Amino acid sequence: IIQHLMAEENSNTIDELAFKLNIGRTTLINDLKKAAAVLNPYNLKIIGKQNKGMYLSGEELNLRFFILENIYSYLYSDYPLDIEVKEIVLQTAQRYAIESVSQEMLLKFVTLMLDRLLNEHPLDNLNEKYYKLLETKEFNIAKEIACLIEKELHITIPIPEIIFITLPIAGRRTSTNTRSMAGITITEEIKRLMSLIIEQLDSEMNLKLNNQTLLKDLEYHLTFMINRLIFGIRLKNPFLGDIKRKYPVAYKMAEVAGKVIEEKYDISVSEDELGYLALYFGVFIGENENRERHLRKVAVVCG
């Protein structure tokens, strides 16, 4: 149903849509309610009345986020990118040492961008915050990819579309490859955020983060994490349940850090992001436990 509505320019009545989808009228009405429920978190709505026609209403960017997070495999598993275009994306990503999970995400963004653009559903009315990416190294990588695709397919890719494929690069997973991190600048803003998190952990949990290597890794992670939160890129964390169950103290530290981020940027931090953040704090806890194993005597002092 959603696939049909997002591709149609004209509105459809219930009967017309049921006929096109080869399902019963009652079934369609019930399924439209389900469709409305899954679209609602993305500010997308099915507008219209049963006998006067319906259409999908909302911003193109929100629709693309919905597709990526919910129905991408359904829409595109049978329509892969051209081999030449896929090679352009992967070779460029590898040259900039973008790790494999982020490469797959970048391929999805490029596939979706080309499909919507070539089928006359271009991206417009982008929020002003997205144009801040124009001055970043990540935008230059995306622009390089776009230029090569333009030559291959003989098309023109507008700036908003290049910004769109910049998003998975700006919000990529933090790589374990130190070479890929060499060109990333930790801003003063991230350093201040890191200081606020350290202060809050000390205040709430009496924990002092003093491992400089860990703190540097955490700053890189926060750089990409903040981009994801600001630009609406949602990561799924398949290990979230295990992390919460096996590492409760690390997850609590992540929640404290999450509150600092929410207060500073006025954005909510998902549990999936907290789970990834907890992995870094788990390393800190593990190192402290190793040091404490050398103790031979412990005194417990209480009231």
Secondary structure, DSSP 8 states (H G I E B T S, - for coil): -HHHHHH-SS-B-HHHHHHHHT--HHHHHHHHHHHHHHHGGGT-EEEEETTTEEEEES-HHHHHHHIIIIIHHHHHTTS---HHHHHHHHHHHHHTT--HHHHHHHHHHHHHHHHHHHTT-------GGGGGGGGSHHHHHHHHHHHHHHHHHT----HHHHHHHHHHHHT----S-HHHHTT----HHHHHHHHHHHHHHHHHH------HHHHHHHHHHHHHHHHHHHHT-----TTHHHHHHH-HHHHHHHHHHHHHHHHHH-----HHHHHHHHHHHHHHHHHHHHHHTT---------
